[in-house]
Amino acid sequence: MGCEHDNKKRTICVYCYQQLRAEHTRYKRALEKIKNIGNQLTGYDSDWDRDRAVDTAEEALKSKE
């Protein structure tokens, strides 16, 4: 069962499009899981908390100079 790409119009068949969307969704979920594990290891609840802590640390360093 081969893909029926139309190379002239640069479109993709429905079957391959669905496969690509499913793969994209799997990668996106895996990335979210990795971020959540990273946040758990660092002790921050979210990316926003981590970014805020980094900004606060940078401001503290600048104020000492």
Secondary structure in CASP SS format (residue, H / E / C, confidence):
PFRMAT SS
TARGET T0000
AUTHOR 0000-0000-0000
METHOD secondary structure of the structure
MODEL  1
M C 1.00
G C 1.00
C C 1.00
E C 1.00
H C 1.00
D E 1.00
N C 1.00
K C 1.00
K C 1.00
R C 1.00
T E 1.00
I C 1.00
C C 1.00
V H 1.00
Y H 1.00
C H 1.00
Y H 1.00
Q H 1.00
Q H 1.00
L H 1.00
R H 1.00
A H 1.00
E H 1.00
H H 1.00
T H 1.00
R H 1.00
Y H 1.00
K H 1.00
R H 1.00
A H 1.00
L H 1.00
E H 1.00
K H 1.00
I H 1.00
K H 1.00
N H 1.00
I H 1.00
G H 1.00
N H 1.00
Q H 1.00
L H 1.00
T H 1.00
G C 1.00
Y C 1.00
D C 1.00
S C 1.00
D H 1.00
W H 1.00
D H 1.00
R H 1.00
D H 1.00
R H 1.00
A H 1.00
V H 1.00
D H 1.00
T H 1.00
A H 1.00
E H 1.00
E H 1.00
A H 1.00
L H 1.00
K H 1.00
S H 1.00
K H 1.00
E C 1.00
END
